[in-house]
Amino acid sequence: MTITASQVKTLRERTGAGMMECKKALVETGGDMEAAVELMRKAGLAKADKKAGRVAAEGAIVIRQAADQQRAALVEVNCETDFVAGGDVFKAFAEEVAQLVLEQQPADRDALMAASMQSGETVEATRRNLVAKIGENINVRRFESVSGGDALAYYLHGSRIGVAVALAGGDAELARDIAMHIAASNPRYLDEASVDPDELDKEREILTSQAQDSGKPAEIVAKMVEGRLRKYLAEITLVGQPFVKDPDISVGKLLKQAGATVVAYSRLEVGEGVEKKAENFADEVMAQVRGA
């Protein structure tokens, strides 16, 4: 049976697959377009399953804010290379997922992946089809929502770091400044009250041991420990850190001057915590030479 260029073109437009793959599918199905689409979808999903174990540590952070500016959604979508992350198809998928999170507020990742996109397919089905089309593992890794307070704003550092901040008091400009600071300084906690007590006890123990080695009297050791502990807390808490736009003032003092407090914030960074494969190209070439 002769497969026309027009048939191949139509199938390519519907599936996004390569010309030869489309022609092969049409030949196998005797020119039946719908059967060819189904065949390619099955083959694509099989490819997606094979790529599921590959590390996807590149990608993008996308943020969407509600029209009333009272809520924001942050989403991390990953792929394997920055080349794909910069592509229009990947960006469109990530942006639609972020908008879906904003509008539907899914309870967890499973609920998000089961939600329907504009195409009528679920996020998971769309993701798997995208893997088959692009040829890289793609993963909707996590999402966060930020809301509450009187002012909410966000900051995106390129597409790799995203922060949203909600304030009680203050205004959107201050919220954006705080978001920018969080993007740059990455505080682990909001304030001293939110620090893990076990971590605080462990740090105090370490500082005490260090101070005791100085041979100073116990009362001096106690003051040394408390001083160093205050410095440590200033480093790891948002309100204790020097404000990036004016290091002479702490974020806590800046907020106090504006009569504002942080109600909630979220910071996502692409690939954060993902164990990346260490590439050793010399070893890779040597392995190929030995194999040959």
N, C-alpha and C positions, 0 to 999 in steps of 0.2 A: 504494500500500500504506500502511495506517495503522500508524504507529509509536507504541506506547503509552508512557506516562510511566514505567511499570515497566521497560520495556526500556532507556530512556534512563538511568534511575537505576542499573540494573545495570552498564551500560557505563561510567558515570561512576565507579562504585566500583572497577571493574577498571582503568581507565586514568588516573583523576585529571584528565581533561580537562573542558572546559566543556560545558554542557548543549547549546548549539547545535552544537558540533563533534560531539558524540556522536550527536545526532539526524541530522545530515548524513551521518555515516558509516553509520548504520543504513539510511538511505534509499538510499544508493549501493549497499549490499550486500543490499538486499531483506530487511532484518530479520535477516540471518544474523549472530548475535552473534560467533562466532569470526572470521568474515571481517571484521567491523567492527573487532574488536580488532587484527587484523593490519594492516588499512588504516591505523588510527590510529597504530600503532607505526611504520610506514614513514613516515608524514607527520611524526611526532614526531622521528624520527631525522634527517630532512631538515632540520627546523627547528634541531636541535642542531648540525648541520654548519654551518649559516649563522651561528650564534652563536659558533662556535669562535674566531673572530678578535677577538672583543670583549674588552676588558681586564677581567680579574677580579682586583681588588686588595683587595677586602674578604674576609671569611670568618672562619675560626676556627682556632685551634691546639687540638688535642685530645691528651691524654696518657693512656695506659693503662699500669698497672704490674702485673707478674705477681704471683700470689698469694704466692709465696715472696719477693717484694720484691727479687729479684736482677736484674731486667731491666725496662726501661721503653721504650715506643714513643711517639714524638712525630710527629704528622702535621699538615701544613698543607693545608686544603681551602679553596679560594677561590670567591667569587661576585662579582657586580658591585655589590651594595648591602648596607649593614649591615642593612636591613630583612629581606632574605632570610636573611642570616647569623644573625639572631635567631629565625628560624622553626623550628618543631619538625621539619619534614621534612628541612631542611638539617642540623640538629643530629644527627638520628638517623643520617643517612647518614655524616657525618663521624665519629661515635662508632663506628659499625660498622667503618668502614675502619681506624680506629686499633686496634680490638680484633683485626682480621684481621692487621694488621702485627705486633702483639704475639705472636699465636699462631703465625703461619706464617713470620715473619721472611723476607719476600721479598728476593731478592738486589738488585733495583733496581726502579725505577718501572714498567718494562714488565711485570715479573713480578707486581707488585702489581695493575696494571690487568687482568691476565689471570686473577687469582685469583677464586674463586667466593665469593659472599656467601651469606647464609642463604637468600635467595630462590632460589638455584641459578643466578642470572645472574652474569656477571662484574662486577667493579667498573666496568669501562669501559661495559658495556651499561647498568648501573644509573645511572651518571653521565649518559649520553646521554638516557636516559628521563627523568631528573630535570630536565635542561635543557629538554626538551620540555614537561614538566609545569609548571615554575616560570616559564619564559620568560626566564631569565638564563643566561649562560655560567657553568658550574661546572667547576672544575678541581682534581684532586688533584695539588697542585704538588710536594710533596716529603715525605720522612719520614726520621726518624733513629731509631736504637736505641742505648740506653746500658746497659751491663752491666759486671760485674766488681767487685772490691773487697769490702769488708766491710759497707758501708752505702750504700743508694741511696734517694734521695728526689727529689721534684719540686715545682715551684712554678708555678702558673698565675696570671698577672695578668689577671683577667677571662678573656677568650677570645682575646686578641690576642698575648700573649707567654707562651711556655712554656719551662721549663728543667728538665732532669733532670741530676742529679749523682751520680756514683759515687765513693765514698771508700775508700781503704785506711786502716784505723783509724777513729777517730771513731765517730759514730752517726748515726741517721736525722735527729735534730734538727739536728745540725751540717750535714749534707748539705742539708737544707731551707734553712737559713740561707744557705749558700753559693749555692744555687739562686736564692734571693730576691735576693742581691747581684748575681748575674750578670744577672738580669732587669732590674735597675735600672741597672747600670753598663755592661753590654754589652762586656766585655773582648774584645779581638781575638785575644789569645793567652793560653795558660795561664801561661807563664813566659818568661824571657829565652831559654832554649834552643830554644823553639818559634817564636821570631820569625824571619821570613824574612830570611836574611842579606843579600840584596840591598836590602831595605827598610832594614835597620840601617846598611848602608854608605852609602846615599843620605842618610839622616838625619844621619849623622856628617859627611858632606861638607857638608851645608847648615849645620849647627851650626858647623863649622870656618870656613866662609866668613864667617858672621855674627860669630864671635869675633875673627877676624883684622881685621875692620873697626874693632875697638876700638883697634887700635894698640898693644896690650899685648905684652910679650915672649912668645916662643914657648912657654916653659914654663908661663906663666900661661894662654895660649890653650888649651894641652892640658888643663889642669885645668878650665877653663871648659867645654870640650867634653864631657869625661867627666861633669862634674856635671849638665850639661843633658841628656846622654844617659841618665843614671840616672833623671832626672825623667820623661823621655819614656817610658822602659820601664815606670816605675811607673804611668803613665797607661794604657798599652795592654795590660798583662798582669794577669791575675787576681790572682796572688800579690802583685803590687806595689801594687794599688789599696787605698785606705783602705776598711775594712769599713763598709758602709752603716749598720749598726746601732751602730757605735762607731768613728767616723772617727779616733780616736786610735791605732788599731791597724790594721796592714795585714792583708789576708786571709792572706798568707803566715805572718805571726806567729801569727794566730789558729789556723791549721792546725797549726803547730809546737807550740803550747801543748797542743793536743789529741792530739798524736802521730799526726796524720792527713796524708794527701796526696790530691790529686785524681787519680783513675785515669782518669776520662773525664767529659765533660760535653757537652751540646748545648743550644743556644738557638735557638728559632724565633720569628720575629715576623711577623705577618700582613702580607702585601704588601711585605715587605722586598726591595728590589732590583727591584720591578716598576715599570716606567715608566708612570705614570698620565697619562691625558689631562688637560691643563689646560683646565678649563671656563671659558669667558668668555661669561656669559649675555647681556651687552649685545650682543656681536657676534652671538650666536645669534639673538636677537630681531631685530636689524637685518637679518640674512640672510633671516629668514622674511618680514619686511616687504617687502624688495626682491623676494623671490620671488613674493609675492602681488600 
